[in-house]
C-alpha cells in the first residue's frame, strides 16, 4: 500500500488474495483488507478486475487505504470466473 497511511502513523495490511463466493450460476470475486469492525462492502460493476482496485495506479486506492485505516474494506466485482 502507498505511504499515505504510513505518514499518518497507521499500519494497514495488504489485501487478501482474490477469493470467490458462489452466486447463482457463477461466482463473485472479492478481496478483504484490514480488520473490522466495521466491515465496509464495496460492490463495483464498472471497474475492471477486483485485483486492479488495489494497484498503485488505481484511482480507488486512496479511498480503499482510508477505509482500511478504520475498518475492513471488502471489495467485490460482479459475476466472475474462478477458474
Helices and strands as residue ranges (DSSP letters): H 4-7, E 19-23, E 26-32, E 39-44, G 52-54, H 61-68, E 72-80
